[in-house]
Amino acid sequence: MLAKLNPNINLRGYDISRSLIDKANKNAHIENLTNITFNDSDVYELKFEDESVDYFLFNASLHHFKAIKTFIETKIKPSLKQGGLIIINEYVGPNRLNLPKEQISYCNECLHNVISIRNRKILGTNKYKNRCYRLGKIRMIISDPSECIDSESIIPVLRNEFKEVEFKNLGGNILMPVLKHIAHHFIESNAHELMELIKLEDEYLTNYSSDQVFAIYQKV
């Protein structure tokens, strides 16, 4: 979509999956887009020339990277032009999704007070969701070693290294834990329960920081 809307800019996409990169390049060819290329690369091995990049876009990817401070300082900041932008759409909450007890407790209140029994049936099973929980550090590492490995550092590091020009809370603190495994009930129906859940999350965010954000930072 970015390539279609901006034919005069050169875009590069990166992912470690060869199959996804092949699919992306095939789609670009089908769309006759000549201003975008996709490359399979390990993010820690990427090399850019100094001050050669206008924009970096991290779309639900940066929270999978370890040692955020080192990554930003050695890979991203040197290659970004003066005035260049870092754009993020990211989870920036607790590392390893280790949500605080008060957040889990509030999620459970919302689950039981808002979501009807019939809409708690877990996808693909005959079981019903009765509680929200966190997996714990060890189980998280086993199930997904890169998930939210250093997510807590994202905003502090970016704010320290760059000028913040945009910051929007996207929430997810309540919606993500409550709707995990049961979100399919709310795709085309049950809007009243979903809207009530969104309202309760908005109330929660008046006192707590958002787990997911959209933000833009500028090198000055």
C-alpha positions, 0 to 999 in steps of 0.5 A: 500500500505504501508503494502504491501511494508513494511511487516516488519513494524507494521502499525495502522490506525485511523479514527472516522468513524466506517463504514470506519474502518470496510471497511479498516479492511475487505480490509486488511483481503482480501489482507491477510495483517497481519501487519496493523490494523485499529481502530475507535478512537477520535484523541483527546483521542488517547494514545500512550506510550512515545517514542513508535512510529517510524513514524506518517503519516498525510494524509489530516487529520491534518488540521482538528484538533484543537489546533495544538500546544497542540496536537503536544506537548502533543500527538505526540512529547512525543510518537515519538522515538528519530530520529522518523519522522512526515510525512505530506501531508496537507493543511496548508493555511489560517484557514477556507479556508479564502483565501486572497482577492488578491488570490481570485482575481487572481483565478477569472482572471484565471477562465475567462482567461483560462477556456472556457465557456463550461468547466465552467458548474457546475457538476449536474446542468445547471449553469456555474461557473462565479466566485471563492469565499470564504464561510466566517467563519460562513458558513464554521463552519456551513457546516464543523466545523473541516475544516481547523480549525487551519491549519495556525499553522501546519508548524510553530509548526512543525518547532519549535518542530522538524527538517525539513528534507523535504519540497515540495510545492504542490500548490493548491492555484489556482487549488483548487478554480478555479476547484471547481465544474468543475474539472470533465471537465479535467479528460480525456480531455481539457489538454491545459487549465489545463496545462495553469492553472498549469503554472499560479499557478506556477507563483503565487507561486513564490511570495506566500506560497503554501496552500498545502505541503508535508513535513517531520520532525524529532525528534532530 
